[in-house]
């Protein structure tokens, strides 16, 4: 199979999505630090570049966060070539198998998790990020934003205008949605 790599900007100016014509991983996995990348040969190799500050994988793409002071025009061709080679060499994205998605908690919590999974996750993944449900207490849903969503200037708007409005409409018990900082 001939591997093609193309890039897509994300709402976060510090991250770029590198999309390939092959499935890399079922689900998603975030390696926000060099230390967290131990279980991934692919992520470990990416972190060898001094300008890489975050790595996130989902389905057929890897989102790379760059360090401040680095221009995409300087590093994009280097990363594109690296991603192509890494996919062709079948570098490991994750050593352990992902856990099956099981929603737990009260009926309301399960409903919230199902909505996040079915409606929000695909949209957030399109922008190179991920969302994880953390908790629901006294009308407040806490989520964790990862990948390009982590530290993105427009993530607050996404959280409040998008996710919060959707959940309030579909689950009357929800009063607010907040994001837990990584």
VMD Tcl script that draws the C-alpha trace (Angstrom):
set ca {
  {0.00 0.00 0.00}
  {1.29 3.42 -0.95}
  {1.04 5.68 2.11}
  {-0.12 9.23 1.50}
  {0.14 11.95 4.15}
  {-1.63 15.27 4.03}
  {-1.91 17.98 6.64}
  {-4.83 19.93 7.97}
  {-4.74 22.96 10.23}
  {-6.66 22.70 13.50}
  {-8.36 25.49 15.46}
  {-5.30 25.42 17.71}
  {-2.46 27.26 15.92}
  {0.14 25.19 17.83}
  {-1.15 21.86 16.45}
  {-1.30 20.30 13.00}
  {-3.14 17.17 11.92}
  {-1.17 14.66 9.81}
  {-3.71 12.43 8.08}
  {-2.79 9.13 6.42}
  {-4.71 6.76 4.15}
  {-4.48 3.91 6.67}
  {-6.08 3.18 10.05}
  {-3.48 3.82 12.76}
  {-5.52 3.03 15.85}
  {-9.01 2.09 16.96}
  {-10.09 4.86 19.32}
  {-7.57 7.49 20.36}
  {-4.54 7.89 22.59}
  {-2.85 11.03 23.89}
  {0.87 11.37 24.67}
  {1.01 14.93 26.08}
  {4.64 14.54 27.29}
  {7.80 12.76 26.19}
  {7.59 10.61 29.35}
  {4.03 9.49 28.60}
  {5.13 8.12 25.20}
  {6.92 5.07 26.61}
  {4.29 2.64 25.27}
  {4.47 4.02 21.72}
  {7.45 3.69 19.39}
  {5.77 6.13 16.97}
  {5.29 8.83 19.65}
  {8.77 8.24 21.16}
  {10.35 8.80 17.74}
  {8.29 11.98 17.21}
  {9.49 13.34 20.56}
  {13.10 13.03 19.32}
  {12.37 16.20 17.31}
  {13.14 19.16 19.61}
  {10.13 21.08 18.26}
  {7.54 18.41 19.18}
  {5.57 19.31 22.32}
  {2.60 16.92 22.15}
  {1.40 13.85 20.22}
  {-2.15 12.56 19.84}
  {-3.41 9.65 17.71}
  {-6.97 8.88 16.55}
  {-8.18 6.61 13.74}
  {-6.18 7.67 10.64}
  {-4.26 10.69 11.92}
  {-1.65 11.97 14.33}
  {-1.92 15.48 15.74}
  {1.41 17.09 16.59}
  {1.75 20.09 18.91}
  {4.83 22.21 18.25}
  {6.94 24.24 20.63}
  {6.58 28.03 20.72}
  {8.91 29.86 18.38}
  {8.79 27.16 15.69}
  {7.09 27.86 12.35}
  {4.95 25.21 10.69}
  {6.41 26.09 7.28}
  {9.84 25.00 8.57}
  {8.80 21.72 10.21}
  {5.70 20.54 8.32}
  {7.65 18.90 5.43}
  {9.98 17.16 7.93}
  {7.05 15.80 9.96}
  {5.12 14.74 6.84}
  {8.10 12.70 5.66}
  {8.60 11.23 9.13}
  {4.90 10.24 9.49}
  {4.96 8.59 6.04}
  {8.06 6.56 6.98}
  {6.70 5.67 10.42}
  {3.44 4.35 8.95}
  {5.28 2.43 6.21}
  {7.58 0.91 8.87}
  {4.50 0.11 10.99}
  {5.85 1.81 14.12}
  {3.71 0.98 17.15}
  {1.12 3.58 18.15}
  {0.20 1.79 21.37}
  {1.45 -1.43 22.94}
  {-1.51 -2.23 25.17}
  {-4.93 -2.97 23.71}
  {-7.62 -0.35 24.27}
  {-10.29 -1.06 26.84}
  {-13.84 -1.57 25.53}
  {-16.05 1.48 25.93}
  {-18.42 0.82 28.81}
  {-20.46 3.66 30.21}
  {-20.89 3.59 33.96}
  {-22.85 5.47 36.57}
  {-26.44 6.60 36.99}
  {-28.86 6.67 34.04}
  {-28.10 10.38 33.61}
  {-24.34 9.77 33.59}
  {-24.67 6.98 31.02}
  {-26.83 9.25 28.84}
  {-24.22 12.06 29.08}
  {-21.39 9.67 28.17}
  {-23.38 8.26 25.23}
  {-24.06 11.79 23.85}
  {-20.39 12.77 24.25}
  {-19.35 9.57 22.45}
  {-21.92 9.72 19.62}
  {-22.15 13.46 18.90}
  {-19.19 15.31 20.41}
  {-16.28 12.88 19.98}
  {-16.49 12.69 16.14}
  {-16.61 16.50 15.83}
  {-13.72 17.04 18.25}
  {-11.67 14.34 16.46}
  {-12.19 16.21 13.18}
  {-10.22 19.07 14.76}
  {-7.47 16.72 15.92}
  {-8.57 16.43 19.53}
  {-10.39 14.21 21.97}
  {-12.82 14.57 24.83}
  {-13.10 12.35 27.89}
  {-15.95 12.27 30.40}
  {-14.76 12.74 33.99}
  {-17.78 13.25 36.25}
  {-21.29 14.59 36.76}
  {-22.06 16.20 40.12}
  {-24.82 18.61 41.10}
  {-25.67 19.52 37.51}
  {-22.03 20.04 36.43}
  {-20.42 17.80 33.81}
  {-16.62 17.71 33.95}
  {-14.74 16.68 30.81}
  {-11.09 16.54 29.81}
  {-9.99 17.95 26.45}
  {-6.93 16.36 24.82}
  {-4.90 16.57 21.62}
  {-5.32 19.84 19.75}
  {-8.19 20.81 22.10}
  {-5.80 21.00 25.03}
  {-4.78 24.65 25.26}
  {-6.68 25.65 22.12}
  {-7.95 29.25 22.18}
  {-11.37 28.22 20.80}
  {-11.87 25.22 23.12}
  {-13.78 27.39 25.63}
  {-16.25 28.38 22.92}
  {-16.56 24.74 21.82}
  {-17.13 23.71 25.42}
  {-19.71 26.37 26.32}
  {-21.52 27.09 23.04}
  {-21.30 23.59 21.60}
  {-21.06 20.84 24.18}
  {-22.86 22.60 27.05}
  {-25.81 23.66 24.86}
  {-26.13 20.17 23.37}
  {-26.08 18.45 26.76}
  {-28.49 20.96 28.35}
  {-30.91 20.36 25.48}
  {-30.66 16.56 25.59}
  {-30.22 16.05 29.35}
  {-32.29 18.53 31.40}
  {-30.32 17.72 34.59}
  {-27.18 19.31 33.09}
  {-26.65 22.94 34.13}
  {-23.02 23.47 33.16}
  {-20.04 21.81 31.44}
  {-16.50 22.49 32.65}
  {-13.12 21.27 31.45}
  {-10.50 19.80 33.74}
  {-7.06 21.12 32.89}
  {-4.45 18.53 32.02}
}
mol new
graphics top color blue
foreach p $ca { graphics top sphere $p radius 0.5 }
foreach p [lrange $ca 0 end-1] q [lrange $ca 1 end] { graphics top cylinder $p $q radius 0.2 }
display resetview
